[in-house]
Amino acid sequence: MGLRKFVDKIKPTFSEGGKLSFLHSTFEGFETFLYAPNTVTKRGAHIRDCNDIKRVMITVVVALIPAMLFGMYNLGRMAGFTGMWDAFLFGLVEMLPMIVVSYVVGLSIEFAFAQVRRHEINEGFLVTGLLIPLVMPIGVPLWVVALSTAFAVIIGKEVFGGTGMNVFNPALLARAFAFFGYTSSMSGETAWYAGGTVHKWLGLTPAGTGEVMTSGATPLAQLGDGAAAYTADWSNFQDAFFGFIPGSMGETSTLAILIGAVILLFTGVASWRTMISVFAGGLLMGLVFNLVGADPASLPADATPEAIARAEYMNVPAYWHLVVGGFAFGAVFMATDPVTSAQTNTGKWIYGLMVGMLAVLIRVINPAYPEGMMLSILFMNALAPLIDYFVVERNIARRKKLIKNVK
């Protein structure tokens, strides 16, 4: 109650006619973050529901927590810490600056745009600000995180009008900006491991270098985002499912991601049609490649490394594609973005299938780019309005035909 009284006391200062009225949007943003707005509808018909943007965004943040917490633990584990709490603390300290930079840069830009436009501050960045560090490798410099966040907010959202008007998923735009602008920071074996200096002032001692994995020669060694530094054979499926592999902070554990998926589906925040169809599309394309792929051993002796790698990727078991790289994370948290995905029910099935199929297609056909989820979702973001357009037009044509038959 004390905080509520304090907010009410200073509110006139930021209201129209007050000394700081030019900061009204900023004040309102903080007030509505702390408390539900007391505004009510005055006229017209309205759908009344307890859910608002704030509740939806908070639900997504809660769903992201399992993947984030495991990512922190896995980071410490990859650095050589065998104790669970030591590993988690190491990962927390390493990852926290990325989260802080993402939120500070992104919210500062959103607040500035809201002030200039005299608009309300939207809660959309609550999710984007957490998604950006979760789709980045720990080795990326903080200034790259800052630049990527600024690019995503300004070019990905504000130029289109802000939250709800953007065409592309902002978090994936940030990752794409970092990947193509600063490739050396986003790929390679060193990108997936922390600098190894935090433990000195934390008083922690890693068990040694035995837990730190290095690259290998199996097909999985270059498959997926973080799996590029993972030595494994096909018997290590459970490691990939539980998340004991290198990768971007939020994408390693498929199990943790599925826990988040249950939360999103149970609360009705995410579309089950989109989510299921993404996994189905990836599995289907993987099975197609398994059927048509050539045995790497049957290739001629003078076959190029690209041809050998492509043949290896084609023989990767289809279900592997669903648990490595950013596939599961993209299917649950990115492809289901209600703003940038398809809106019609039929469109969601088409959209999801295409996202999953394109992701695996990019992985297999282009061995130089072993992860395809980011490009797949961004490409389908651009096509989502077109998919909905044709779905609606088809429904209109069908209904016109029914009316004509009745007459």
C-alpha positions in Angstrom: 0.0 0.0 0.0 2.9 2.3 0.7 4.2 2.1 -2.8 0.7 2.6 -4.2 0.3 5.8 -2.2 3.7 7.0 -3.3 2.8 6.5 -7.0 -0.5 8.3 -6.6 1.3 11.2 -4.8 3.8 11.8 -7.6 1.3 11.1 -10.5 0.1 14.7 -10.9 3.7 15.8 -11.5 3.8 13.6 -14.6 0.2 14.2 -15.7 -0.9 16.9 -18.1 -0.1 20.4 -16.7 2.5 18.9 -14.3 6.2 20.0 -14.2 7.3 16.6 -15.7 4.3 16.1 -18.0 6.7 15.4 -20.9 7.7 12.2 -19.2 4.1 11.0 -18.9 4.6 8.0 -21.2 7.6 6.8 -19.1 5.7 7.2 -15.8 2.7 5.4 -17.2 4.9 2.6 -18.3 6.3 2.1 -14.8 2.9 2.4 -13.2 1.1 -0.1 -15.5 4.1 -2.5 -15.0 3.6 -2.3 -11.2 -0.2 -2.2 -11.2 -3.1 -3.0 -13.5 -4.4 0.2 -15.2 -7.7 1.6 -13.9 -9.0 2.6 -17.2 -12.3 1.1 -18.4 -14.2 1.0 -21.6 -16.7 3.9 -22.0 -18.9 2.8 -25.0 -19.4 0.2 -27.7 -19.1 -3.5 -27.5 -16.0 -5.0 -26.1 -14.7 -8.4 -25.3 -13.9 -8.4 -21.6 -11.1 -10.8 -20.5 -8.7 -11.0 -17.5 -5.8 -11.3 -19.9 -3.9 -8.3 -21.2 -0.5 -7.9 -22.9 1.2 -7.7 -19.6 -0.2 -11.1 -18.4 0.6 -12.7 -21.8 4.2 -11.5 -21.7 4.8 -12.5 -18.1 3.5 -16.0 -19.0 6.0 -16.3 -21.8 8.8 -15.1 -19.4 7.8 -17.8 -16.9 7.8 -20.4 -19.7 11.3 -19.3 -20.6 12.7 -19.7 -17.1 13.3 -23.5 -17.2 15.4 -23.2 -20.4 17.3 -20.2 -19.0 18.1 -21.8 -15.7 19.3 -25.0 -17.3 21.4 -22.9 -19.8 23.1 -21.3 -16.9 23.9 -24.6 -15.3 25.1 -26.1 -18.6 27.4 -23.2 -19.1 29.2 -23.9 -15.8 29.2 -27.6 -16.6 30.9 -27.0 -19.9 33.5 -24.8 -18.1 34.4 -27.8 -15.9 32.4 -27.3 -12.7 31.1 -30.6 -11.4 29.1 -29.2 -8.5 25.5 -28.2 -9.5 25.5 -24.9 -7.6 29.0 -24.0 -8.6 28.1 -24.6 -12.2 24.9 -22.6 -12.0 26.5 -19.7 -10.1 29.2 -19.5 -12.8 26.7 -19.5 -15.6 24.5 -16.9 -13.8 27.4 -14.5 -13.4 28.4 -15.0 -17.0 25.0 -14.6 -18.5 23.5 -11.9 -16.3 25.5 -9.0 -18.1 24.0 -10.1 -21.4 20.4 -10.0 -20.0 21.1 -6.6 -18.4 22.5 -5.1 -21.6 19.6 -6.4 -23.6 17.0 -4.9 -21.3 18.8 -1.6 -20.7 19.4 -0.9 -24.4 16.1 -2.2 -25.7 13.9 -0.5 -23.0 15.8 2.8 -23.3 15.0 2.9 -27.1 11.4 1.9 -26.6 10.9 4.5 -23.8 12.5 7.2 -26.1 10.2 6.3 -29.0 7.2 6.3 -26.7 8.1 9.8 -25.4 8.6 11.3 -28.8 5.4 9.8 -30.2 3.4 10.4 -27.0 2.4 6.8 -27.0 1.9 4.3 -24.2 4.8 2.1 -23.4 4.0 -1.5 -24.4 5.2 -4.6 -22.4 6.3 -6.4 -25.6 10.0 -6.1 -24.8 9.6 -8.0 -21.6 9.9 -11.2 -23.7 12.2 -9.9 -26.4 14.7 -8.6 -23.9 15.1 -12.1 -22.5 14.9 -14.0 -25.8 17.8 -12.0 -27.3 20.5 -13.3 -24.8 18.9 -16.8 -24.8 19.5 -17.1 -28.6 23.1 -15.9 -28.4 26.2 -17.9 -27.6 27.9 -16.9 -24.4 31.1 -15.9 -26.2 29.5 -13.0 -28.0 30.8 -9.6 -26.8 28.4 -7.4 -24.9 28.8 -4.6 -27.3 27.5 -6.9 -30.1 24.5 -7.7 -27.9 23.9 -4.0 -27.5 24.1 -3.3 -31.2 22.0 -6.3 -32.1 19.3 -5.3 -29.6 19.3 -1.7 -30.9 19.0 -3.0 -34.5 16.1 -5.3 -33.5 14.1 -2.6 -31.7 14.6 0.2 -34.1 14.6 -1.6 -37.5 12.5 -4.6 -36.4 9.8 -2.9 -34.4 9.7 0.9 -34.2 10.0 1.6 -38.0 6.8 -0.5 -38.4 5.0 1.3 -35.6 6.0 -0.6 -32.4 4.8 -3.8 -30.7 2.1 -5.6 -32.6 3.0 -4.0 -36.0 6.4 -5.7 -36.6 6.7 -8.1 -39.6 9.7 -10.1 -38.3 10.5 -11.6 -34.9 12.7 -9.0 -33.2 14.8 -11.5 -31.2 15.6 -13.4 -34.4 16.5 -10.2 -36.2 18.9 -9.4 -33.4 20.5 -12.8 -33.8 20.6 -12.5 -37.6 22.3 -9.1 -37.3 24.9 -10.5 -35.0 25.4 -13.6 -37.1 25.9 -11.9 -40.4 27.6 -8.8 -39.1 29.9 -10.4 -36.5 30.2 -14.0 -37.6 33.4 -14.7 -35.8 31.7 -13.9 -32.5 28.7 -16.1 -33.2 30.3 -19.3 -34.5 33.3 -21.5 -33.9 34.2 -23.7 -30.9 35.1 -20.8 -28.6 31.8 -19.1 -29.0 30.0 -21.7 -26.8 32.2 -21.4 -23.8 32.6 -18.7 -21.2 35.9 -16.8 -20.8 36.9 -18.8 -17.8 37.9 -15.9 -15.5 34.7 -15.5 -13.4 35.6 -18.4 -11.2 38.7 -16.6 -9.9 36.8 -14.0 -8.0 33.9 -16.3 -7.2 36.2 -18.6 -5.3 35.1 -21.5 -7.5 37.4 -24.2 -8.8 36.5 -26.1 -11.9 37.2 -29.8 -11.9 39.4 -29.6 -14.9 39.2 -29.6 -18.6 37.8 -33.0 -19.0 34.2 -31.8 -19.1 35.0 -29.3 -21.9 34.0 -30.8 -25.2 35.8 -30.4 -28.5 34.8 -30.8 -32.0 34.7 -34.2 -33.7 34.2 -35.7 -37.1 30.7 -37.2 -36.9 27.8 -35.7 -38.8 26.4 -34.3 -35.5 29.7 -32.4 -35.0 28.5 -29.8 -37.4 24.8 -30.1 -37.1 22.8 -27.4 -35.3 23.8 -24.3 -33.6 25.7 -25.2 -30.5 26.3 -28.8 -31.5 29.1 -27.6 -33.8 31.5 -28.1 -30.9 30.0 -31.4 -29.7 31.8 -34.8 -30.1 29.1 -37.4 -30.2 27.7 -40.4 -31.9 24.1 -41.4 -32.4 23.9 -43.0 -28.9 24.1 -39.6 -27.3 20.6 -38.7 -28.2 19.7 -38.4 -24.5 22.5 -35.8 -24.0 21.0 -33.7 -26.7 17.5 -34.1 -25.4 18.4 -33.2 -21.8 20.8 -30.5 -22.9 24.3 -31.6 -22.0 25.7 -30.1 -25.2 27.1 -26.7 -26.2 24.8 -24.1 -27.6 23.1 -20.8 -27.3 22.0 -20.3 -23.7 18.3 -21.1 -24.1 18.3 -23.8 -26.8 20.4 -26.7 -25.4 17.8 -28.5 -23.3 14.8 -29.8 -25.3 13.3 -31.1 -22.1 13.4 -27.6 -20.5 11.9 -26.1 -23.7 9.1 -28.6 -23.6 8.3 -27.7 -20.0 7.9 -24.1 -21.3 5.8 -25.4 -24.2 3.4 -27.1 -21.7 3.0 -23.7 -19.8 2.3 -21.8 -23.0 -0.2 -24.4 -24.3 -2.0 -24.8 -20.9 -2.4 -21.0 -20.6 -3.5 -20.7 -24.2 -0.8 -18.2 -25.0 0.8 -20.2 -27.8 -0.9 -22.0 -30.7 -0.7 -25.8 -30.5 -1.3 -25.9 -34.3 1.8 -23.9 -35.1 3.9 -25.7 -32.5 3.0 -29.2 -33.6 3.2 -28.5 -37.3 6.8 -27.1 -36.9 7.9 -30.4 -35.3 6.0 -32.4 -37.9 7.5 -30.4 -40.8 11.0 -31.0 -39.5 10.5 -34.7 -38.9 8.9 -35.1 -42.4 11.8 -33.4 -44.2 14.3 -35.3 -42.2 12.6 -38.6 -43.2 12.6 -37.5 -46.9 16.4 -37.0 -46.7 16.8 -40.3 -45.0 15.0 -42.0 -47.9 16.9 -40.2 -50.7 20.3 -39.7 -49.1 23.3 -41.5 -50.4 25.6 -43.5 -48.2 28.8 -41.4 -47.6 30.8 -44.6 -48.0 29.6 -45.0 -51.6 30.8 -41.6 -52.7 33.8 -41.5 -55.1 37.2 -41.0 -53.7 37.5 -37.5 -55.2 34.2 -36.3 -53.7 34.4 -32.8 -52.3 34.2 -32.2 -48.5 30.8 -30.4 -49.1 29.4 -33.4 -50.9 30.6 -35.7 -48.2 29.1 -33.5 -45.5 25.8 -33.2 -47.4 25.6 -37.0 -47.6 26.3 -37.3 -43.9 23.6 -34.8 -43.1 21.1 -36.6 -45.2 21.6 -39.7 -43.2 21.2 -38.0 -39.8 18.2 -39.7 -38.2 15.2 -37.4 -38.7 14.4 -37.2 -35.0 17.8 -35.8 -34.3 16.9 -32.6 -36.1 14.2 -31.9 -33.4 16.6 -31.9 -30.4 19.8 -30.2 -31.7 20.5 -26.6 -32.5 17.7 -24.1 -32.1 14.9 -26.2 -33.6 12.9 -26.9 -30.4 13.4 -23.4 -29.1 12.4 -21.9 -32.3 9.3 -24.1 -32.6 8.1 -23.3 -29.1 9.0 -19.6 -28.5 9.7 -18.1 -32.0 7.4 -19.6 -34.5 4.4 -19.2 -32.2 4.9 -15.4 -31.9 1.3 -14.3 -32.4 2.3 -11.1 -34.2 4.7 -12.5 -36.8 3.1 -15.9 -37.5 0.0 -16.8 -39.4 -3.3 -15.8 -37.9 -5.8 -18.2 -39.5 -6.1 -21.8 -38.2 -5.4 -23.3 -41.6 -2.6 -20.8 -42.1 -0.9 -21.9 -38.8 -0.7 -25.5 -40.1 0.9 -24.3 -43.4 3.1 -21.8 -41.7 4.4 -24.3 -39.1 5.0 -27.1 -41.6 7.0 -24.8 -43.8 9.1 -23.5 -40.9 10.1 -27.0 -39.9 10.7 -28.3 -43.4 12.8 -25.2 -44.4 14.9 -25.4 -41.2 16.0 -29.0 -42.0 16.3 -28.2 -45.7 18.8 -25.4 -45.0 20.8 -27.6 -42.6 21.2 -30.4 -45.0 21.6 -28.7 -48.4 24.0 -26.0 -47.1 26.6 -27.7 -44.9 28.4 -24.3 -44.5 25.4 -23.1 -42.5 24.5 -26.0 -40.1 21.6 -24.2 -38.4 18.5 -23.3 -40.3 15.8 -22.3 -37.8 16.6 -18.6 -37.7 16.4 -18.1 -41.4 13.5 -20.4 -41.8 11.3 -18.5 -39.3 12.4 -15.1 -40.6 11.5 -16.2 -44.2 8.1 -17.5 -43.1 7.5 -14.3 -41.1 7.6 -12.5 -44.4 5.2 -15.0 -46.0 2.7 -15.3 -43.1 0.4 -12.5 -44.3 0.4 -14.0 -47.8 -0.6 -17.4 -46.4 -3.4 -15.8 -44.5 -4.5 -13.9 -47.5 -4.9 -17.0 -49.6 -6.6 -18.9 -46.8 -9.2 -16.1 -46.4 -9.7 -15.8 -50.2 -10.2 -19.6 -50.4 -12.8 -19.4 -47.7 -14.6 -16.5 -49.4 -14.6 -18.4 -52.7 -16.0 -21.5 -51.0 -18.8 -19.6 -49.3 -19.7 -17.9 -52.6 -19.9 -21.2 -54.3 -22.2 -22.5 -51.5 -24.5 -19.5 -51.9 -24.6 -19.9 -55.6 -25.5 -23.6 -55.3 -28.3 -22.8 -52.8 -29.8 -20.3 -55.2 
